[in-house]
Amino acid sequence: MLVSSDYLVVGAGASGLAFADALVAEADVEVTVIDHRRAPGGHWLDTYPFVRLHTPSAYYGVNSLALGKDRIDEVSENAGYYERATGEEVFEYFAEATGRLTQTGRCRVLTRHEHLGAGSDGEQVRDLSTGELHEVAVRRKVVDARYLEASIPATHATPFQVAPGVRLVPINDLPAAAQSGCSYAVLGSGKTAADACIWLLDNDVQPDRIRWIRPRDAWFYDRSHFQPLEQVGAIMEGISLDAEAGAHAANVDDLFERLEASGRLARIDPAWPATMYRGTMLSARELAALRQIADVVRLGRVRRIEADRIVLERGETKTGAGVLHVDCTALGLNNAPATPIFQPGRIVPEACTWIVTQRHSGLPV
Ligand SMILES: Cc1cc2nc3c(=O)[nH]c(=O)nc-3n(C[C@H](O)[C@H](O)[C@H](O)COP(=O)(O)OP(=O)(O)OC[C@H]3O[C@@H](n4cnc5c(N)ncnc54)[C@H](O)[C@@H]3O)c2cc1C
């Protein structure tokens, strides 16, 4: 079957839906959005049960529909800051945004459809429910909204070997697998690993029962600088701190030291060099909680987990049958190289500010 559309948007995650939403609002065009997942929402469909947006809800989603009610949280690590949607709320939000898009009559959203690439008569799309192959004749552009597709623990291929009998779960299964008396080895350096540790601490696991296998130490933004609305002055302050540090820094190391000294960036252990910067953020309360974990293994990435030891790039550490290993090693946003957003026949939506900063910071992203 040959169908036609002005735009074919590949990927119904935040990028694809936001792009389609803006197209439908701004131009008299027909848009087809496809995704090989079972529903719109991208990586939020497979996310861990206690995940929340890193940023306030006010910043996230499509232009035409607000996410959340701009409430200020009163309890927990986000107290005093604007609400951050749970994974389930984000998922429901994207379902509603998709419903509104399709109601315009100018946008169709096809889930369980996979883009295979350009064919002789158009873009090749496979309906994964029936196996049928369709050609979509694209009158204007293909929008590659999968370019920054997130890699998450629930769906990535575990990048190390695991011996039979070792208890290893993706962070998604942590609440179901956690048991009293258990010890934990949290694997990963980033925000997902931090979330796993905070979940354990919040659920009364003593810090000395948590071993954090942290190949690299990360820089985190202070969440106070990312508040909208009544607290928007904090954003201006954060930007001015960036500008001031950038203006005076002699080199990249000096830049990060200045950003830390100003309170813009923080690392969990100020005595240890941080070499990773992925633009994620923590509140002061989260930082304080994470600093309780003293058993940090810094021997590089995990190569394999055996019954009684974890073999890493630069050594090994003990483990055992009473240890639940929690996989938080997925990449998150992928490291696809920067590419022109507007290309012949193709548009590649990308986040332009902090990702550019990351890519030009000289640090591994
Ligand atoms: C735990 C977590 C929390 C985050 N919190 C925030 C936050 O608070 N604020 C923020 O701005 N960002 C946050 N991010 C970053 C977030 O990843 C992005 O903002 C955004 O959700 C990514 O959307 P995306 O559409 O680019 O990617 P994805 O959500 O990964 O969507 C890409 C889609 O493309 C589909 N696809 C891929 N290949 C094909 C193909 N060949 N055919 C059809 N479909 C295909 C995939 O199935 C997928 O659904 C967070 C990320 C994570 C992992």
The ligand as an SDF file (V2000), in Angstrom:
LIG
                    3D

 53 58  0  0  0  0  0  0  0  0999 V2000
   15.1520    8.6360   33.2480 C   0  0  0  0  0  0  0  0  0  0  0  0
   15.1660    9.8180   32.3150 C   0  0  0  0  0  0  0  0  0  0  0  0
   14.6700   11.0490   32.7460 C   0  0  0  0  0  0  0  0  0  0  0  0
   14.7220   12.1470   31.9120 C   0  0  0  0  0  0  0  0  0  0  0  0
   14.2320   13.3470   32.3610 N   0  0  0  0  0  0  0  0  0  0  0  0
   14.2640   14.4130   31.5370 C   0  0  0  0  0  0  0  0  0  0  0  0
   13.7450   15.6790   31.9630 C   0  0  0  0  0  0  0  0  0  0  0  0
   13.3160   15.8290   33.0870 O   0  0  0  0  0  0  0  0  0  0  0  0
   13.7780   16.7150   31.0990 N   0  0  0  0  0  0  0  0  0  0  0  0
   14.2880   16.5770   29.8340 C   0  0  0  0  0  0  0  0  0  0  0  0
   14.2690   17.5380   29.0660 O   0  0  0  0  0  0  0  0  0  0  0  0
   14.7840   15.3950   29.4040 N   0  0  0  0  0  0  0  0  0  0  0  0
   14.7750   14.3330   30.2370 C   0  0  0  0  0  0  0  0  0  0  0  0
   15.2850   13.1480   29.8100 N   0  0  0  0  0  0  0  0  0  0  0  0
   15.8460   13.0980   28.4770 C   0  0  0  0  0  0  0  0  0  0  0  0
   14.8000   12.4830   27.5470 C   0  0  0  0  0  0  0  0  0  0  0  0
   15.3570   11.3020   27.0790 O   0  0  0  0  0  0  0  0  0  0  0  0
   14.4170   13.3700   26.4230 C   0  0  0  0  0  0  0  0  0  0  0  0
   13.9400   14.5700   26.8620 O   0  0  0  0  0  0  0  0  0  0  0  0
   13.3210   12.8130   25.5450 C   0  0  0  0  0  0  0  0  0  0  0  0
   12.3460   12.1480   26.2930 O   0  0  0  0  0  0  0  0  0  0  0  0
   13.8900   11.9240   24.5410 C   0  0  0  0  0  0  0  0  0  0  0  0
   12.9080   11.8170   23.5970 O   0  0  0  0  0  0  0  0  0  0  0  0
   13.2130   11.2350   22.1680 P   0  0  0  0  0  0  0  0  0  0  0  0
   11.8870   11.2990   21.4700 O   0  0  0  0  0  0  0  0  0  0  0  0
   14.3600   11.9300   21.5420 O   0  0  0  0  0  0  0  0  0  0  0  0
   13.7090    9.7440   22.4340 O   0  0  0  0  0  0  0  0  0  0  0  0
   12.9020    8.4380   22.8730 P   0  0  0  0  0  0  0  0  0  0  0  0
   11.9890    8.7050   24.0020 O   0  0  0  0  0  0  0  0  0  0  0  0
   13.9300    7.3840   23.0530 O   0  0  0  0  0  0  0  0  0  0  0  0
   12.0090    8.1190   21.5950 O   0  0  0  0  0  0  0  0  0  0  0  0
   12.5550    7.6560   20.3660 C   0  0  0  0  0  0  0  0  0  0  0  0
   11.5020    6.7680   19.7600 C   0  0  0  0  0  0  0  0  0  0  0  0
   11.9210    6.3810   18.4590 O   0  0  0  0  0  0  0  0  0  0  0  0
   11.4180    5.0950   18.2100 C   0  0  0  0  0  0  0  0  0  0  0  0
   12.1650    4.5040   17.1030 N   0  0  0  0  0  0  0  0  0  0  0  0
   13.4920    4.2940   17.0290 C   0  0  0  0  0  0  0  0  0  0  0  0
   13.8270    3.7290   15.8480 N   0  0  0  0  0  0  0  0  0  0  0  0
   12.6630    3.5890   15.1640 C   0  0  0  0  0  0  0  0  0  0  0  0
   12.3470    3.0600   13.8760 C   0  0  0  0  0  0  0  0  0  0  0  0
   13.2830    2.5980   13.0240 N   0  0  0  0  0  0  0  0  0  0  0  0
   11.0570    3.0480   13.5100 N   0  0  0  0  0  0  0  0  0  0  0  0
   10.0880    3.5220   14.3380 C   0  0  0  0  0  0  0  0  0  0  0  0
   10.3330    4.0360   15.5480 N   0  0  0  0  0  0  0  0  0  0  0  0
   11.6150    4.0660   15.9630 C   0  0  0  0  0  0  0  0  0  0  0  0
   11.6180    4.3840   19.5370 C   0  0  0  0  0  0  0  0  0  0  0  0
   10.7610    3.2610   19.6730 O   0  0  0  0  0  0  0  0  0  0  0  0
   11.2850    5.4850   20.5490 C   0  0  0  0  0  0  0  0  0  0  0  0
    9.9500    5.4110   21.0070 O   0  0  0  0  0  0  0  0  0  0  0  0
   15.2610   12.0250   30.6230 C   0  0  0  0  0  0  0  0  0  0  0  0
   15.7510   10.8000   30.1860 C   0  0  0  0  0  0  0  0  0  0  0  0
   15.7180    9.7030   31.0180 C   0  0  0  0  0  0  0  0  0  0  0  0
   16.2630    8.3900   30.5070 C   0  0  0  0  0  0  0  0  0  0  0  0
  1  2  1  0
  2  3  1  0
  2 52  2  0
  3  4  2  0
  4  5  1  0
  4 50  1  0
  5  6  2  0
  6  7  1  0
  6 13  1  0
  7  8  2  0
  7  9  1  0
  9 10  1  0
 10 11  2  0
 10 12  1  0
 12 13  2  0
 13 14  1  0
 14 15  1  0
 14 50  1  0
 15 16  1  0
 16 17  1  0
 16 18  1  0
 18 19  1  0
 18 20  1  0
 20 21  1  0
 20 22  1  0
 22 23  1  0
 23 24  1  0
 24 25  2  0
 24 26  1  0
 24 27  1  0
 27 28  1  0
 28 29  2  0
 28 30  1  0
 28 31  1  0
 31 32  1  0
 32 33  1  0
 33 34  1  0
 33 48  1  0
 34 35  1  0
 35 36  1  0
 35 46  1  0
 36 37  1  0
 36 45  1  0
 37 38  2  0
 38 39  1  0
 39 40  1  0
 39 45  2  0
 40 41  1  0
 40 42  2  0
 42 43  1  0
 43 44  2  0
 44 45  1  0
 46 47  1  0
 46 48  1  0
 48 49  1  0
 50 51  2  0
 51 52  1  0
 52 53  1  0
M  END
$$$$
